Amino acid sequence: MSTPAREPAVHDLTIDASVEQGRNRLALSGELDLASSWSLVEAVTRLCNEGAKEIMLDIAALDFVDSTGLRAILRSRALCTQNDCRLGIAPEPDSIKPQVRRLFQVTGLLERLPFGDAPEA
């Protein structure tokens, strides 16, 4: 007896990977939380292992981020640092959904993470 494939829920995390002008871009949409945070870390790990020099996390379409999702972003930053890869987070904070922006504000990371189009050195 086989189990039918599960359709993704509306708020599951989706990661669309692309390369734009030599920069790897991971466009995240849905919810970055306990159930999905490993997907982000796995995607960044793969890109770093492939020799990526720049990764841009596009979080404009994220509807929700919990503490585990925030930890995945911080882990991604550490992975990039360890692999001599520059990390950026797009878009500018004013263009991020209010709930997500508020999490970055409350944790003090809004000013400490590399938001914008230029990845951190």
N, CA and C atoms as an extended XYZ file, in Angstrom:
363
Properties=species:S:1:pos:R:3:atomname:S:1:resname:S:1:resid:I:1 pbc="F F F"
N         0.836       -1.167        0.000 N   MET     1
C         0.000        0.000        0.000 CA  MET     1
C         0.888        1.239        0.000 C   MET     1
N         0.670        2.127       -0.923 N   SER     2
C         1.489        3.330       -0.994 CA  SER     2
C         0.719        4.534       -0.449 C   SER     2
N         1.487        5.454        0.045 N   THR     3
C         0.909        6.685        0.567 CA  THR     3
C         0.996        7.745       -0.519 C   THR     3
N        -0.094        8.443       -0.779 N   PRO     4
C        -0.022        9.473       -1.818 CA  PRO     4
C         0.939       10.588       -1.411 C   PRO     4
N         1.556       11.195       -2.411 N   ALA     5
C         2.485       12.295       -2.149 CA  ALA     5
C         1.732       13.448       -1.507 C   ALA     5
N         2.364       14.055       -0.543 N   ARG     6
C         1.740       15.168        0.168 CA  ARG     6
C         1.892       16.437       -0.654 C   ARG     6
N         0.803       17.122       -0.856 N   GLU     7
C         0.852       18.424       -1.517 CA  GLU     7
C         1.394       19.437       -0.526 C   GLU     7
N         2.258       20.354       -0.966 N   PRO     8
C         2.765       21.352       -0.033 CA  PRO     8
C         1.642       22.241        0.479 C   PRO     8
N         1.680       22.554        1.765 N   ALA     9
C         0.710       23.462        2.345 CA  ALA     9
C         0.971       24.866        1.819 C   ALA     9
N        -0.010       25.718        1.920 N   VAL    10
C         0.097       27.074        1.408 CA  VAL    10
C         1.286       27.813        2.018 C   VAL    10
N         1.571       27.558        3.290 N   HIS    11
C         2.606       28.321        3.973 CA  HIS    11
C         3.928       27.578        4.113 C   HIS    11
N         4.072       26.403        3.518 N   ASP    12
C         5.354       25.717        3.551 CA  ASP    12
C         6.423       26.606        2.919 C   ASP    12
N         7.658       26.362        3.297 N   LEU    13
C         8.769       27.118        2.723 CA  LEU    13
C         9.059       26.630        1.311 C   LEU    13
N         9.222       27.573        0.416 N   THR    14
C         9.664       27.302       -0.942 CA  THR    14
C        10.959       28.066       -1.156 C   THR    14
N        11.947       27.395       -1.732 N   ILE    15
C        13.225       28.036       -2.036 CA  ILE    15
C        13.460       27.914       -3.534 C   ILE    15
N        13.483       29.054       -4.198 N   ASP    16
C        13.772       29.092       -5.627 CA  ASP    16
C        15.199       29.581       -5.801 C   ASP    16
N        16.052       28.724       -6.335 N   ALA    17
C        17.464       29.068       -6.538 CA  ALA    17
C        17.679       29.544       -7.967 C   ALA    17
N        18.489       30.596       -8.087 N   SER    18
C        18.854       31.102       -9.405 CA  SER    18
C        20.229       31.742       -9.302 C   SER    18
N        20.801       32.016      -10.468 N   VAL    19
C        22.081       32.720      -10.525 CA  VAL    19
C        21.843       33.966      -11.361 C   VAL    19
N        22.139       35.131      -10.751 N   GLU    20
C        21.960       36.406      -11.427 CA  GLU    20
C        23.269       37.181      -11.359 C   GLU    20
N        23.848       37.472      -12.494 N   GLN    21
C        25.103       38.217      -12.584 CA  GLN    21
C        26.195       37.584      -11.712 C   GLN    21
N        26.284       36.267      -11.752 N   GLY    22
C        27.307       35.548      -11.000 CA  GLY    22
C        27.014       35.389       -9.522 C   GLY    22
N        25.881       35.890       -9.065 N   ARG    23
C        25.504       35.802       -7.654 CA  ARG    23
C        24.387       34.771       -7.494 C   ARG    23
N        24.595       33.850       -6.567 N   ASN    24
C        23.552       32.877       -6.274 CA  ASN    24
C        22.457       33.557       -5.464 C   ASN    24
N        21.221       33.349       -5.881 N   ARG    25
C        20.077       33.949       -5.199 CA  ARG    25
C        19.147       32.840       -4.748 C   ARG    25
N        18.791       32.881       -3.465 N   LEU    26
C        17.813       31.956       -2.912 CA  LEU    26
C        16.597       32.781       -2.515 C   LEU    26
N        15.520       32.663       -3.284 N   ALA    27
C        14.288       33.394       -3.005 CA  ALA    27
C        13.403       32.519       -2.117 C   ALA    27
N        13.165       32.986       -0.901 N   LEU    28
C        12.392       32.230        0.074 CA  LEU    28
C        10.966       32.747        0.112 C   LEU    28
N        10.004       31.833        0.158 N   SER    29
C         8.608       32.242        0.309 CA  SER    29
C         7.910       31.253        1.226 C   SER    29
N         6.873       31.730        1.889 N   GLY    30
C         6.135       30.901        2.839 CA  GLY    30
C         6.599       31.153        4.254 C   GLY    30
N         6.821       30.073        4.995 N   GLU    31
C         7.188       30.169        6.404 CA  GLU    31
C         8.535       29.498        6.670 C   GLU    31
N         9.427       30.237        7.307 N   LEU    32
C        10.730       29.717        7.718 CA  LEU    32
C        10.628       29.453        9.213 C   LEU    32
N        10.445       28.175        9.554 N   ASP    33
C        10.187       27.821       10.950 CA  ASP    33
C        10.805       26.468       11.290 C   ASP    33
N        10.424       25.926       12.427 N   LEU    34
C        10.976       24.658       12.904 CA  LEU    34
C        10.866       23.556       11.854 C   LEU    34
N         9.764       23.520       11.143 N   ALA    35
C         9.542       22.453       10.166 CA  ALA    35
C        10.351       22.636        8.885 C   ALA    35
N        10.828       23.849        8.614 N   SER    36
C        11.450       24.094        7.310 CA  SER    36
C        12.860       24.664        7.360 C   SER    36
N        13.326       25.071        8.513 N   SER    37
C        14.607       25.776        8.592 CA  SER    37
C        15.777       24.950        8.064 C   SER    37
N        15.715       23.638        8.231 N   TRP    38
C        16.799       22.780        7.730 CA  TRP    38
C        16.958       22.917        6.216 C   TRP    38
N        15.867       23.219        5.507 N   SER    39
C        15.936       23.362        4.050 CA  SER    39
C        16.831       24.519        3.643 C   SER    39
N        16.754       25.617        4.382 N   LEU    40
C        17.606       26.766        4.081 CA  LEU    40
C        19.064       26.431        4.347 C   LEU    40
N        19.346       25.863        5.499 N   VAL    41
C        20.733       25.510        5.836 CA  VAL    41
C        21.291       24.521        4.816 C   VAL    41
N        20.478       23.579        4.408 N   GLU    42
C        20.902       22.588        3.411 CA  GLU    42
C        21.216       23.258        2.069 C   GLU    42
N        20.380       24.203        1.643 N   ALA    43
C        20.604       24.895        0.370 CA  ALA    43
C        21.884       25.742        0.409 C   ALA    43
N        22.110       26.451        1.516 N   VAL    44
C        23.313       27.266        1.642 CA  VAL    44
C        24.550       26.375        1.724 C   VAL    44
N        24.460       25.279        2.456 N   THR    45
C        25.578       24.336        2.558 CA  THR    45
C        25.954       23.809        1.175 C   THR    45
N        24.964       23.441        0.383 N   ARG    46
C        25.211       22.927       -0.968 CA  ARG    46
C        25.917       23.973       -1.821 C   ARG    46
N        25.430       25.206       -1.785 N   LEU    47
C        26.058       26.261       -2.583 CA  LEU    47
C        27.496       26.528       -2.135 C   LEU    47
N        27.716       26.552       -0.824 N   CYS    48
C        29.074       26.757       -0.320 CA  CYS    48
C        29.991       25.612       -0.748 C   CYS    48
N        29.494       24.384       -0.675 N   ASN    49
C        30.289       23.222       -1.092 CA  ASN    49
C        30.594       23.243       -2.581 C   ASN    49
N        29.736       23.897       -3.358 N   GLU    50
C        29.954       24.021       -4.805 CA  GLU    50
C        30.867       25.197       -5.143 C   GLU    50
N        31.301       25.933       -4.129 N   GLY    51
C        32.245       27.021       -4.353 CA  GLY    51
C        31.636       28.391       -4.579 C   GLY    51
N        30.385       28.583       -4.192 N   ALA    52
C        29.751       29.896       -4.359 CA  ALA    52
C        30.554       30.966       -3.634 C   ALA    52
N        30.662       32.131       -4.240 N   LYS    53
C        31.363       33.262       -3.630 CA  LYS    53
C        30.403       34.333       -3.130 C   LYS    53
N        29.175       34.325       -3.633 N   GLU    54
C        28.151       35.265       -3.182 CA  GLU    54
C        26.799       34.563       -3.142 C   GLU    54
N        26.089       34.769       -2.034 N   ILE    55
C        24.734       34.242       -1.912 CA  ILE    55
C        23.846       35.371       -1.412 C   ILE    55
N        22.738       35.581       -2.107 N   MET    56
C        21.752       36.572       -1.686 CA  MET    56
C        20.503       35.813       -1.243 C   MET    56
N        20.092       36.030        0.007 N   LEU    57
C        18.831       35.474        0.499 CA  LEU    57
C        17.757       36.519        0.265 C   LEU    57
N        16.800       36.208       -0.570 N   ASP    58
C        15.697       37.124       -0.843 CA  ASP    58
C        14.523       36.692        0.022 C   ASP    58
N        14.243       37.482        1.060 N   ILE    59
C        13.209       37.110        2.031 CA  ILE    59
C        11.928       37.927        1.860 C   ILE    59
N        11.787       38.623        0.740 N   ALA    60
C        10.628       39.488        0.513 CA  ALA    60
C         9.303       38.737        0.610 C   ALA    60
N         9.276       37.485        0.200 N   ALA    61
C         8.018       36.732        0.173 CA  ALA    61
C         7.813       35.848        1.396 C   ALA    61
N         8.677       35.985        2.411 N   LEU    62
C         8.445       35.214        3.637 CA  LEU    62
C         7.274       35.817        4.395 C   LEU    62
N         6.334       34.958        4.795 N   ASP    63
C         5.172       35.395        5.560 CA  ASP    63
C         5.418       35.314        7.058 C   ASP    63
N         6.323       34.409        7.455 N   PHE    64
C         6.528       34.149        8.876 CA  PHE    64
C         7.930       33.600        9.089 C   PHE    64
N         8.559       34.030       10.176 N   VAL    65
C         9.843       33.482       10.599 CA  VAL    65
C         9.767       33.318       12.107 C   VAL    65
N        10.127       32.132       12.608 N   ASP    66
C        10.200       31.954       14.056 CA  ASP    66
C        11.666       31.929       14.477 C   ASP    66
N        11.918       31.663       15.747 N   SER    67
C        13.299       31.689       16.245 CA  SER    67
C        14.170       30.640       15.572 C   SER    67
N        13.603       29.520       15.200 N   THR    68
C        14.362       28.487       14.504 CA  THR    68
C        14.729       28.951       13.099 C   THR    68
N        13.826       29.642       12.451 N   GLY    69
C        14.109       30.199       11.135 CA  GLY    69
C        15.180       31.271       11.203 C   GLY    69
N        15.114       32.096       12.238 N   LEU    70
C        16.138       33.111       12.436 CA  LEU    70
C        17.494       32.455       12.663 C   LEU    70
N        17.490       31.386       13.433 N   ARG    71
C        18.737       30.644       13.672 CA  ARG    71
C        19.282       30.067       12.362 C   ARG    71
N        18.404       29.633       11.465 N   ALA    72
C        18.843       29.111       10.165 CA  ALA    72
C        19.515       30.212        9.334 C   ALA    72
N        19.002       31.430        9.419 N   ILE    73
C        19.629       32.546        8.707 CA  ILE    73
C        21.004       32.826        9.300 C   ILE    73
N        21.095       32.814       10.631 N   LEU    74
C        22.387       33.037       11.284 CA  LEU    74
C        23.364       31.903       10.981 C   LEU    74
N        22.874       30.679       10.934 N   ARG    75
C        23.723       29.532       10.584 CA  ARG    75
C        24.211       29.661        9.135 C   ARG    75
N        23.337       30.133        8.265 N   SER    76
C        23.722       30.354        6.869 CA  SER    76
C        24.826       31.390        6.775 C   SER    76
N        24.711       32.430        7.575 N   ARG    77
C        25.753       33.462        7.602 CA  ARG    77
C        27.085       32.865        8.059 C   ARG    77
N        27.045       32.027        9.097 N   ALA    78
C        28.271       31.391        9.597 CA  ALA    78
C        28.869       30.460        8.545 C   ALA    78
N        28.028       29.707        7.854 N   LEU    79
C        28.514       28.817        6.795 CA  LEU    79
C        29.211       29.616        5.701 C   LEU    79
N        28.626       30.739        5.329 N   CYS    80
C        29.241       31.572        4.295 CA  CYS    80
C        30.583       32.110        4.765 C   CYS    80
N        30.655       32.559        5.998 N   THR    81
C        31.914       33.070        6.542 CA  THR    81
C        32.985       31.982        6.524 C   THR    81
N        32.626       30.766        6.928 N   GLN    82
C        33.571       29.651        6.963 CA  GLN    82
C        34.058       29.262        5.575 C   GLN    82
N        33.255       29.541        4.563 N   ASN    83
C        33.581       29.116        3.200 CA  ASN    83
C        33.983       30.279        2.294 C   ASN    83
N        34.369       31.403        2.883 N   ASP    84
C        34.820       32.568        2.122 CA  ASP    84
C        33.796       32.974        1.066 C   ASP    84
N        32.556       33.024        1.495 N   CYS    85
C        31.440       33.376        0.625 CA  CYS    85
C        30.747       34.594        1.234 C   CYS    85
N        30.369       35.546        0.403 N   ARG    86
C        29.680       36.734        0.898 CA  ARG    86
C        28.177       36.486        0.911 C   ARG    86
N        27.534       36.935        1.998 N   LEU    87
C        26.093       36.756        2.160 CA  LEU    87
C        25.404       38.108        2.192 C   LEU    87
N        24.289       38.208        1.510 N   GLY    88
C        23.443       39.391        1.567 CA  GLY    88
C        22.007       38.965        1.795 C   GLY    88
N        21.221       39.880        2.331 N   ILE    89
C        19.803       39.623        2.552 CA  ILE    89
C        19.027       40.734        1.874 C   ILE    89
N        18.101       40.363        1.024 N   ALA    90
C        17.289       41.323        0.292 CA  ALA    90
C        15.823       41.099        0.652 C   ALA    90
N        15.010       42.063        0.492 N   PRO    91
C        15.284       43.428        0.069 CA  PRO    91
C        15.659       44.302        1.269 C   PRO    91
N        15.611       45.603        1.069 N   GLU    92
C        15.830       46.534        2.172 CA  GLU    92
C        14.776       46.265        3.254 C   GLU    92
N        15.093       46.523        4.517 N   PRO    93
C        14.154       46.230        5.611 CA  PRO    93
C        12.751       46.809        5.438 C   PRO    93
N        12.622       47.988        4.814 N   ASP    94
C        11.297       48.584        4.642 CA  ASP    94
C        10.403       47.792        3.695 C   ASP    94
N        10.992       46.905        2.903 N   SER    95
C        10.222       46.117        1.943 CA  SER    95
C         9.901       44.712        2.441 C   SER    95
N        10.302       44.392        3.662 N   ILE    96
C        10.030       43.077        4.244 CA  ILE    96
C         8.665       43.127        4.933 C   ILE    96
N         7.959       42.017        4.936 N   LYS    97
C         6.648       41.974        5.585 CA  LYS    97
C         6.775       42.350        7.064 C   LYS    97
N         5.802       43.069        7.594 N   PRO    98
C         5.899       43.619        8.956 CA  PRO    98
C         6.249       42.607       10.046 C   PRO    98
N         5.651       41.424       10.031 N   GLN    99
C         5.947       40.436       11.079 CA  GLN    99
C         7.401       40.014       11.032 C   GLN    99
N         7.918       39.829        9.846 N   VAL   100
C         9.304       39.390        9.676 CA  VAL   100
C        10.253       40.520       10.068 C   VAL   100
N         9.969       41.728        9.614 N   ARG   101
C        10.794       42.885        9.972 CA  ARG   101
C        10.809       43.083       11.491 C   ARG   101
N         9.667       42.917       12.138 N   ARG   102
C         9.574       43.094       13.590 CA  ARG   102
C        10.485       42.116       14.322 C   ARG   102
N        10.563       40.869       13.862 N   LEU   103
C        11.448       39.880       14.482 CA  LEU   103
C        12.901       40.339       14.411 C   LEU   103
N        13.304       40.845       13.258 N   PHE   104
C        14.679       41.340       13.114 CA  PHE   104
C        14.921       42.568       13.999 C   PHE   104
N        13.912       43.419       14.142 N   GLN   105
C        14.042       44.595       15.012 CA  GLN   105
C        14.195       44.189       16.473 C   GLN   105
N        13.290       43.341       16.947 N   VAL   106
C        13.275       42.941       18.353 CA  VAL   106
C        14.567       42.236       18.751 C   VAL   106
N        15.134       41.466       17.852 N   THR   107
C        16.360       40.725       18.160 CA  THR   107
C        17.622       41.555       17.946 C   THR   107
N        17.478       42.760       17.418 N   GLY   108
C        18.638       43.613       17.179 CA  GLY   108
C        19.408       43.259       15.921 C   GLY   108
N        18.869       42.356       15.115 N   LEU   109
C        19.587       41.898       13.929 CA  LEU   109
C        19.315       42.749       12.687 C   LEU   109
N        18.334       43.616       12.779 N   LEU   110
C        18.020       44.469       11.628 CA  LEU   110
C        19.228       45.312       11.245 C   LEU   110
N        19.967       45.778       12.248 N   GLU   111
C        21.143       46.597       11.992 CA  GLU   111
C        22.418       45.776       11.830 C   GLU   111
N        22.386       44.516       12.202 N   ARG   112
C        23.609       43.714       12.202 CA  ARG   112
C        23.738       42.762       11.025 C   ARG   112
N        22.645       42.488       10.339 N   LEU   113
C        22.702       41.598        9.177 CA  LEU   113
C        22.832       42.427        7.904 C   LEU   113
N        23.410       41.839        6.865 N   PRO   114
C        23.702       42.571        5.628 CA  PRO   114
C        22.488       42.713        4.710 C   PRO   114
N        21.563       43.616        5.066 N   PHE   115
C        20.389       43.855        4.221 CA  PHE   115
C        20.761       44.751        3.051 C   PHE   115
N        20.108       44.542        1.937 N   GLY   116
C        20.336       45.343        0.735 CA  GLY   116
C        20.889       44.488       -0.375 C   GLY   116
N        21.265       45.121       -1.450 N   ASP   117
C        21.732       44.375       -2.616 CA  ASP   117
C        23.205       43.999       -2.581 C   ASP   117
N        23.967       44.600       -1.691 N   ALA   118
C        25.406       44.309       -1.646 CA  ALA   118
C        25.721       43.318       -0.533 C   ALA   118
N        26.160       42.119       -0.863 N   PRO   119
C        26.522       41.160        0.167 CA  PRO   119
C        27.665       41.692        1.031 C   PRO   119
N        27.687       41.253        2.286 N   GLU   120
C        28.751       41.691        3.177 CA  GLU   120
C        30.082       41.101        2.731 C   GLU   120
N        31.128       41.810        3.007 N   ALA   121
C        32.479       41.345        2.639 CA  ALA   121
C        32.966       40.322        3.631 C   ALA   121
